[in-house]
């Protein structure tokens, strides 16, 4: 087969979107099938993703989505004539190539207030249009599959759930050694509560900070470390931190590269991910795989992904989040149980499964 894949998010620090394609490409590299893969990329960092495997070739395309989707990709698909094309959220017009469309979630439909107005309008119009045209849709949870089918009136049988997994780098490590490295490399030398993900309003970070302030007033001494890339409405988060006078207690290491991220999980006391809406919630799986007690939200995909291995909170209720933080930090036996269940739950997600599932889908569209 000749497979073309739009991997424009590689190298952009795009969180789960980038991880999705890294995991997919690693799975394809691990497969012995002698297919040809053309990767459409925008950032030079993408060139390292397949380790020099000769089955892969690269074509650079513009980063701007209007130019990339509207002009560059249609031209490349007409020129290369692949058997299957795999893209994310929005497919190019004027293409007759069988298409696999990855839609990780419909946050722009469920929580439109967290998107810039122009971006919201673009996604609401074009993702719906793409979903109805795609030959196959792949998504990351049963929750998202049902949401896509219902909102976009797409038959559920055209949607396949392909779970992500934490990479093999995420596993329990010696806590003191991880703390020493964080102190040396990032200046973090006190016990802390951890969040990992984009620093954006949809992740419910202002309310996490409010819950942390409440728990701190009741005696919680840990700092709060928020790992991730700044995103839309980040200024609102900073303003809330200043209002609560937490500048010295909340730490922003910024975007953390893959090799250091497992250190943050293993050195933490607790992981809190109170997002309003997720299609999967990879940081929750990374936390569980690291043996870290985890708190996350009821609703969306997070209950499905975490199973019985996390304390669930109402993301709209500050008291619920604060109470859970105090409950977990104050109960060593509960922390032990959560760590044990988390390791068991995260082991259900296999990093090689994504590539194998997509190969099956590619083959089905080539028949």
C-alpha positions as CSV (number, residue, x, y, z in Angstrom):
1,X,0.0,0.0,0.0
2,X,1.0,3.6,-0.6
3,X,-0.2,5.6,2.5
4,X,-0.1,9.4,2.8
5,X,-0.4,10.9,6.3
6,X,-0.7,14.6,7.3
7,X,1.6,14.9,10.4
8,X,1.7,18.7,10.5
9,X,1.4,18.7,14.3
10,X,4.7,16.9,14.8
11,X,7.2,19.3,16.3
12,X,4.7,21.9,17.3
13,X,4.4,21.1,21.0
14,X,0.7,20.3,20.3
15,X,0.2,17.9,23.2
16,X,-2.1,15.0,22.5
17,X,-2.4,15.8,18.8
18,X,1.4,15.4,18.4
19,X,1.6,12.3,20.6
20,X,-1.1,10.7,18.5
21,X,1.0,10.8,15.3
22,X,4.2,9.9,17.1
23,X,2.5,6.8,18.5
24,X,1.0,6.0,15.1
25,X,4.3,6.3,13.2
26,X,6.2,4.3,15.8
27,X,3.6,1.5,15.4
28,X,4.0,1.6,11.6
29,X,7.8,1.5,11.9
30,X,7.4,-1.6,14.2
31,X,5.2,-3.4,11.6
32,X,7.1,-5.6,9.1
33,X,4.7,-4.7,6.2
34,X,6.5,-3.3,3.2
35,X,4.2,-0.3,2.6
36,X,5.3,3.1,1.4
37,X,4.5,6.0,3.6
38,X,4.6,9.7,2.7
39,X,4.5,12.0,5.6
40,X,3.4,15.6,5.0
41,X,5.2,17.7,7.7
42,X,5.6,21.4,8.6
43,X,8.4,21.3,11.3
44,X,12.0,19.9,10.9
45,X,11.6,17.9,14.1
46,X,9.2,15.6,12.3
47,X,12.1,14.2,10.2
48,X,13.4,12.2,13.1
49,X,10.1,10.4,13.8
50,X,10.7,7.2,11.9
51,X,14.4,6.7,12.7
52,X,15.5,6.6,9.0
53,X,13.2,3.8,8.0
54,X,13.5,3.6,4.2
55,X,9.8,3.0,3.8
56,X,9.1,6.6,4.8
57,X,9.5,9.7,2.7
58,X,8.8,13.3,3.7
59,X,7.1,16.2,1.9
60,X,7.1,19.6,3.5
61,X,3.9,21.6,3.4
62,X,2.9,25.0,4.7
63,X,2.0,25.5,8.4
64,X,-0.8,27.9,7.6
65,X,-4.0,25.8,7.7
66,X,-5.7,27.7,4.8
67,X,-2.8,27.1,2.5
68,X,-2.1,23.6,3.7
69,X,-5.6,22.2,3.5
70,X,-7.0,24.3,0.7
71,X,-4.1,24.2,-1.8
72,X,-1.0,22.2,-0.8
73,X,-2.6,18.9,0.2
74,X,-5.0,18.7,-2.8
75,X,-2.0,19.3,-5.1
76,X,0.1,16.7,-3.4
77,X,-2.6,14.1,-3.4
78,X,-3.3,14.5,-7.1
79,X,0.5,14.3,-7.7
80,X,1.3,11.3,-5.5
81,X,-1.9,9.3,-6.0
82,X,-1.7,7.4,-2.6
83,X,-4.0,4.5,-1.9
84,X,-5.2,6.0,1.4
85,X,-4.8,9.4,3.0
86,X,-4.9,9.9,6.8
87,X,-5.5,13.4,8.2
88,X,-6.8,15.1,11.4
89,X,-10.1,17.0,11.9
90,X,-10.3,18.7,8.5
91,X,-9.8,16.9,5.2
92,X,-8.8,18.8,2.0
93,X,-11.3,19.5,-0.7
94,X,-11.3,18.1,-4.2
95,X,-9.7,14.8,-3.4
96,X,-10.9,11.4,-4.5
97,X,-8.4,9.5,-2.3
98,X,-10.0,7.2,0.3
99,X,-9.7,9.2,3.6
100,X,-9.2,8.2,7.2
101,X,-10.1,11.2,9.4
102,X,-8.9,11.5,13.0
103,X,-11.2,13.4,15.3
104,X,-10.0,13.3,18.8
105,X,-12.9,15.2,20.4
106,X,-15.6,17.8,19.7
107,X,-14.6,20.3,22.3
108,X,-15.3,23.1,19.9
109,X,-19.0,21.9,19.8
110,X,-19.4,21.1,23.5
111,X,-17.4,24.1,25.0
112,X,-17.3,26.7,22.2
113,X,-16.6,29.5,24.7
114,X,-13.1,28.2,25.2
115,X,-12.1,28.8,21.5
116,X,-11.2,32.0,19.7
117,X,-14.3,33.0,17.7
118,X,-12.7,32.5,14.3
119,X,-11.2,29.2,15.2
120,X,-14.5,28.0,16.6
121,X,-16.4,28.9,13.4
122,X,-13.8,27.2,11.3
123,X,-13.9,24.0,13.3
124,X,-17.7,23.9,13.6
125,X,-18.2,24.3,9.8
126,X,-15.3,22.2,8.5
127,X,-15.0,19.3,10.9
128,X,-18.7,18.5,10.4
129,X,-18.2,18.7,6.6
130,X,-15.2,16.5,6.8
131,X,-16.8,13.9,9.1
132,X,-19.6,13.4,6.6
133,X,-17.3,13.0,3.7
134,X,-14.6,10.7,5.3
135,X,-14.5,7.1,4.4
136,X,-13.6,6.2,8.0
137,X,-13.4,8.2,11.2
138,X,-11.0,7.2,14.0
139,X,-11.3,8.6,17.5
140,X,-9.8,8.0,20.9
141,X,-12.7,6.8,23.1
142,X,-16.2,5.3,23.0
143,X,-17.5,8.6,24.4
144,X,-16.1,10.6,21.5
145,X,-17.3,8.0,18.9
146,X,-20.9,8.4,20.3
147,X,-20.6,12.2,20.4
148,X,-19.4,12.4,16.8
149,X,-22.1,10.0,15.6
150,X,-24.8,12.0,17.4
151,X,-23.8,15.5,16.6
152,X,-22.7,15.0,13.0
153,X,-25.2,12.3,12.1
154,X,-22.5,9.9,11.0
155,X,-23.3,6.1,11.2
156,X,-21.5,4.7,14.3
157,X,-20.2,1.8,12.2
158,X,-18.0,4.2,10.2
159,X,-16.2,5.3,13.4
160,X,-13.4,3.2,15.0
161,X,-12.1,3.7,18.5
162,X,-8.3,3.6,18.7
163,X,-7.0,4.2,22.2
164,X,-3.7,5.9,22.9
165,X,-1.2,4.7,25.5
166,X,1.5,6.1,27.6
167,X,4.9,5.5,26.1
168,X,7.3,3.0,27.7
169,X,9.1,6.0,29.4
170,X,6.2,6.3,31.8
171,X,6.7,3.8,34.6
172,X,7.4,4.0,38.4
173,X,10.9,5.3,39.1
174,X,12.9,6.0,42.3
175,X,11.3,9.1,43.7
176,X,14.4,10.6,45.4
177,X,16.5,10.3,42.2
178,X,13.7,12.1,40.2
179,X,13.5,14.8,42.8
180,X,17.2,15.4,42.7
181,X,17.2,15.8,38.9
182,X,14.2,18.2,39.0
183,X,15.9,20.3,41.7
184,X,19.1,20.4,39.6
185,X,17.5,21.1,36.2
186,X,14.3,23.0,37.1
187,X,14.9,24.4,40.6
188,X,11.9,22.5,42.0
189,X,13.0,21.2,45.4
190,X,9.7,21.0,47.4
191,X,6.9,18.4,47.4
192,X,4.2,19.3,44.8
193,X,0.9,18.6,43.2
194,X,1.1,18.2,39.4
195,X,-0.9,19.1,36.4
196,X,0.3,18.3,32.8
197,X,-1.4,19.6,29.7
198,X,-2.0,22.7,27.7
199,X,-2.4,25.8,29.8
200,X,-5.8,26.8,28.4
201,X,-9.3,27.6,29.8
202,X,-10.9,24.3,28.8
203,X,-8.5,22.5,31.2
204,X,-10.3,24.2,34.1
205,X,-7.0,25.6,35.5
206,X,-8.5,28.7,37.2
207,X,-10.8,26.5,39.2
208,X,-7.9,24.1,40.0
209,X,-5.9,27.1,41.4
210,X,-9.0,28.1,43.4
211,X,-9.3,24.6,44.8
212,X,-5.6,24.6,45.6
213,X,-5.9,27.9,47.5
214,X,-8.7,26.4,49.5
215,X,-6.8,23.2,50.3
216,X,-3.7,25.3,51.2
217,X,-5.8,27.3,53.7
218,X,-6.7,24.0,55.3
219,X,-3.1,23.0,55.7
220,X,-1.9,21.5,52.4
221,X,1.8,22.5,52.1
222,X,2.6,21.1,48.7
223,X,3.3,23.5,45.8
224,X,1.3,23.4,42.6
225,X,3.3,22.7,39.4
226,X,1.5,23.3,36.1
227,X,3.5,21.8,33.2
228,X,2.5,22.7,29.6
229,X,2.5,25.2,26.8
230,X,0.7,28.5,27.2
231,X,-2.5,28.7,25.2
232,X,-5.7,30.7,24.6
233,X,-6.9,32.6,27.7
234,X,-3.7,31.9,29.7
235,X,-3.8,35.5,31.0
236,X,-7.0,34.8,32.9
237,X,-5.1,32.0,34.8
238,X,-2.3,34.4,35.7
239,X,-4.7,37.0,36.9
240,X,-6.5,34.5,39.2
241,X,-3.2,33.4,40.7
242,X,-2.3,37.0,41.5
243,X,-5.8,37.6,43.0
244,X,-5.3,34.6,45.3
245,X,-1.7,35.7,46.1
246,X,-0.3,32.4,45.0
247,X,2.6,33.6,42.9
248,X,5.2,31.9,45.1
249,X,3.3,28.6,45.3
250,X,2.4,28.0,41.7
251,X,5.2,27.0,39.4
252,X,5.2,27.1,35.5
253,X,8.1,25.0,34.1
254,X,6.7,25.6,30.6
255,X,6.5,22.9,27.9
256,X,8.6,19.9,29.1
257,X,10.3,17.6,26.5
258,X,9.5,13.9,26.5
259,X,12.7,12.7,28.2
260,X,12.1,14.9,31.3
261,X,8.3,14.6,31.6
262,X,8.4,11.2,33.4
263,X,10.5,12.8,36.1
264,X,7.7,15.3,36.9
265,X,5.2,12.5,37.4
266,X,7.5,10.3,39.5
267,X,8.6,13.2,41.8
268,X,5.0,14.4,42.4
269,X,2.8,13.6,45.4
270,X,-0.5,13.8,43.4
271,X,-1.7,14.4,39.9
272,X,-4.8,16.5,39.3
273,X,-6.5,16.8,35.9
274,X,-9.9,18.6,36.3
275,X,-10.5,19.3,32.6
276,X,-14.1,20.1,31.5
277,X,-13.9,18.0,28.4
278,X,-11.5,15.5,26.8
279,X,-11.6,13.0,24.0
280,X,-9.1,10.8,25.8
281,X,-7.0,12.5,28.4
282,X,-3.5,11.1,27.8
283,X,-1.9,12.8,30.9
284,X,-4.2,10.7,33.1
285,X,-2.9,7.5,31.5
286,X,0.7,8.8,31.9
287,X,0.1,9.5,35.5
288,X,-1.4,6.1,36.2
289,X,1.4,4.4,34.3
290,X,3.9,6.2,36.6
291,X,2.2,4.9,39.7
292,X,1.0,8.4,40.7
293,X,-2.3,8.8,42.6
294,X,-4.7,10.6,40.2
295,X,-7.7,13.0,40.5
296,X,-9.7,13.7,37.4
297,X,-13.2,14.8,36.3
298,X,-16.5,13.1,35.9
299,X,-17.9,13.3,32.4
300,X,-16.5,13.2,28.9
301,X,-14.0,10.4,28.3
302,X,-12.1,10.7,31.6
303,X,-14.3,8.2,33.5
304,X,-13.9,5.7,30.6
305,X,-10.2,6.1,30.5
306,X,-9.4,6.1,34.2
307,X,-11.8,3.3,35.2
308,X,-11.7,2.7,39.0
309,X,-8.1,4.0,39.3
310,X,-8.8,7.7,40.0
311,X,-10.8,9.9,42.4
312,X,-13.5,11.6,40.3
313,X,-14.6,15.2,41.0
314,X,-17.2,17.6,39.6
315,X,-15.1,19.9,37.5
316,X,-17.5,22.8,38.0
317,X,-17.3,22.6,41.8
318,X,-14.2,24.1,43.5
319,X,-15.1,22.4,46.8
320,X,-15.2,19.0,45.2
321,X,-11.7,19.4,43.8
322,X,-10.3,20.8,47.0
323,X,-11.8,18.1,49.1
324,X,-10.4,15.4,46.8
325,X,-6.9,17.0,47.1
326,X,-7.1,16.9,50.9
327,X,-8.6,13.4,50.9
328,X,-5.8,11.9,48.8
329,X,-2.9,13.7,50.4
330,X,-4.1,12.9,53.9
331,X,-4.6,9.1,53.3
332,X,-1.6,7.0,52.6
333,X,-3.6,3.8,52.1
334,X,-5.8,5.5,49.5
335,X,-2.7,6.7,47.7
336,X,-1.3,3.2,47.7
337,X,-4.6,1.8,46.3
338,X,-4.8,4.5,43.6
339,X,-1.3,3.8,42.5
340,X,-1.9,0.1,42.3
341,X,-5.1,0.4,40.4
342,X,-3.6,3.0,38.1
343,X,-0.8,0.7,37.0
344,X,-3.3,-2.0,36.3
345,X,-5.7,0.3,34.3
346,X,-2.9,1.9,32.3
347,X,-1.5,-1.5,31.3
348,X,-4.7,-2.1,29.2
349,X,-3.5,0.6,26.7
350,X,-0.8,-0.7,24.4
351,X,1.5,1.7,22.5
352,X,1.7,-0.7,19.5
353,X,-2.0,-1.1,19.1
354,X,-2.6,2.2,17.3
355,X,-0.4,1.4,14.4
356,X,-1.8,-2.1,14.1
357,X,-5.4,-0.9,14.1
358,X,-4.8,1.8,11.5
359,X,-3.1,-0.7,9.2
360,X,-6.2,-2.8,9.3
361,X,-8.3,0.3,8.4
362,X,-5.9,1.3,5.6
363,X,-6.2,-2.3,4.1
364,X,-10.0,-2.2,4.3
365,X,-10.1,1.0,2.2
366,X,-7.7,-0.4,-0.4
367,X,-9.9,-3.4,-1.3
